[in-house]
């Protein structure tokens, strides 16, 4: 080592550092050189211990001005100004110490860890500047300066630049003990190669991380732009209700500037205190809000109806802020109100129409059927009393009057039946179908006379329905099956049932003429006749009554049919809960 030297030692452990420093100072004392040590109290105490082990008395050396020990932090404080070492004060403090020990004309060895203190405090610029001041001082005083830095302080990408500057500020750089402790040059070369590989890998990782950071920064910017320009209002609220951030749509909704909204309490902008209090309380309990309605007060005093979706951003168990999406539903609410008013108006009109229809039905039942019965009665009486004396044309005319009156009476009765089924509230109860159908076949003259043509797959189930409506359905379906039959063919009708996932399907199968596919859509329509009245008389209302009655009981109707094969009409009803 030359008389003037400025080298740096990087170290991993304090014990290695102090072995190096004590060896450096002891070697100088043996050569009758002076030593200046600027270190922490712990390191100064350890240096004294190690010097004594090597045969030196530190107190005698200090008394002889061959050893000067200073506290690093106290010395550093004497020349630091504004976080930087002041050149004038440095020269005064450090240069004065060199002058005292240099009066004897002895070579000087110095150890200082003030730069390490600055670097550990995060003041890398101050440490580098102090190294430069040491180099300037070496122009006036001859000394060998030993600087030291803990290697662990340079971990991380950000310390690469200061590390390079520190190395450049020294005439010699000594790596840490993990390298200097290698036994041979081969081991050291191997260590260097491994360090080179690690450095290359680190550079590649740093490059990858920089690309990732750039990509994340771009994504963050895009996300921020997306949220800022979203058409729906978005804002963040702190646990105490203070608004932390809001996008443009939120500000436009309230007619406020960012300064008039952000930083204020969210409660100031809600028209209903109890509503916002409930919202904040629910969020504090960890609940999520979905389509919660509230009213916001704009800057101009007008109110806007909004729908709020909000949740809390938690960090562990700490409530950070709420994420709130605000949708303006004012026009929707107004439209809904107008619709409700129109519905109420139409409902009132419908009720009035229904009342008129009920009055009309009453009129049909009483006022129209009375003349029809009179026509039927008079025509029947004339034919009975004077038929033999009347001309054939007169008899034929009276018979046509009687048939037309009968047909009109049947039509009126069917219309009344449909009207009765279609209106009014009905109570559904459990109905046993087997007794109902037995009574119907026994007591209905039109069906009783043809009972031999009807078979029933017993037992029929219990259904949830209305007894009178069910009787009407069976009557209409069985009468149709008996009516629409080819001449000379004996009717064969089978009533059956099957259960289908909580429901019952009742079927009435016949061997009648069947229905062509192009007529299927008309079967359940009112007045939906497909055969001339001369061939199969009727009004075309019977199946419409069945469909309406089944619908009123919560069921469905349907059929399967083809010409020459017959038809199977069916309807479904629910099973009472007690029977499931």
Secondary structure, 3 states (H helix, E strand, C coil): CCCCEEEEEEECCHHHHHHHHHHHHHHHHHCCCEEEEEECHHHHHHHHHHHHHCCCCHHHHHHCCCEEEEEHHHHHHHHEECCEECHHHHHHHHHHHHHHHHCCCCCEEEEECHHHHHHHCCCHHHHHHHHHHHHHHCCCCCEEEEEEEEHHHHCCHHHHHHHHHHHHCCCEEECCHHHHCCCCHHHHHHHHHHHHHHHHHHHHHHHHHHHHHHHHHHHHHHHHHHHHCCCCEEEEECCCCEEEEECHHHHHHHCCCHHHHCCCEHHHHECCHHHHHHHHHHHHCCCCEEEEEEEEECCCCCEEEEEEEEEEEEECCEEEEEEEEEEECHHHHHHHHHHHHHHHHHHHHHHHHHHHHHHHHHHHHHHHHHHHHHHHHHHHHHHHHHHHHCCHHHHHHHHHHHHHHHHHHHHHHHHHHHHHHHCCCCCCEEEEHHHHHHHHHHHCHHHHCCHHHEEECCCCCEEEECHHHHHHHHHHHHHHHHHCCCCCCCCCEEEEEEEECCEEEEEEECCCCCCCHHHHHHCCCCCCCCCCCCCCCCCCCHHHHHHHHHHHCCCEEEEEEECCCEEEEEEEEECCHHHC
